[in-house]
Amino acid sequence: MFRLKKNILLHRTKDRVLLFDSKKYLLFSLNSVAGDMLEALLKHSSKESVILSIMKKYEASNKTIEKDLNNFIDNLRKNGVLKEKIKKK
């Protein structure tokens, strides 16, 4: 579904996920919830499966998770971190 852009380096710590943009020299620090969302986005092939994955870990409604996930995706795109995978046939 999604992947990090080539210029983005990812590093996990105990309770954070750090994203470094090697072109813009920017560092993004994600809390554990955002880190889990990012991990699910990179792992799963549909938004529905991402939402289900997050719902299993956190007590929140489908609607809340979907809204937060959409905002998170928009924010990552605006900052040049995330792009959609091209599906190969």
QUIFEN-V69804 format. One record per residue. RES is the residue in one letter. NEAR is the number of other C-alpha atoms within 12 Angstrom. D_LAST is the distance of its C-alpha to the last C-alpha in whole Angstrom. Layout:
RES & NEAR & D_LAST
RES & NEAR & D_LAST
//
This chain:
M & 24 & 14
F & 26 & 17
R & 28 & 18
L & 27 & 21
K & 23 & 21
K & 16 & 22
N & 20 & 26
I & 25 & 26
L & 24 & 28
L & 27 & 28
H & 19 & 31
R & 21 & 32
T & 14 & 36
K & 11 & 38
D & 15 & 38
R & 21 & 36
V & 24 & 32
L & 24 & 33
L & 32 & 30
F & 25 & 32
D & 24 & 30
S & 17 & 31
K & 15 & 31
K & 15 & 33
Y & 12 & 35
L & 17 & 35
L & 21 & 35
F & 26 & 34
S & 23 & 35
L & 26 & 34
N & 18 & 36
S & 20 & 34
V & 25 & 33
A & 30 & 31
G & 28 & 30
D & 29 & 29
M & 37 & 27
L & 40 & 25
E & 29 & 24
A & 29 & 23
L & 33 & 21
L & 27 & 19
K & 20 & 19
H & 23 & 18
S & 20 & 15
S & 17 & 17
K & 26 & 20
E & 20 & 22
S & 22 & 21
V & 30 & 22
I & 33 & 25
L & 24 & 26
S & 29 & 26
I & 32 & 29
M & 23 & 31
K & 17 & 31
K & 17 & 33
Y & 18 & 35
E & 15 & 37
A & 18 & 36
S & 16 & 34
N & 21 & 31
K & 16 & 32
T & 16 & 34
I & 30 & 31
E & 23 & 28
K & 16 & 31
D & 22 & 31
L & 32 & 27
N & 22 & 27
N & 16 & 30
F & 24 & 28
I & 31 & 25
D & 17 & 27
N & 19 & 29
L & 30 & 27
R & 18 & 25
K & 12 & 28
N & 22 & 29
G & 26 & 26
V & 33 & 25
L & 29 & 22
K & 24 & 19
E & 22 & 15
K & 17 & 12
I & 10 & 10
K & 9 & 7
K & 5 & 4
K & 3 & 0
//
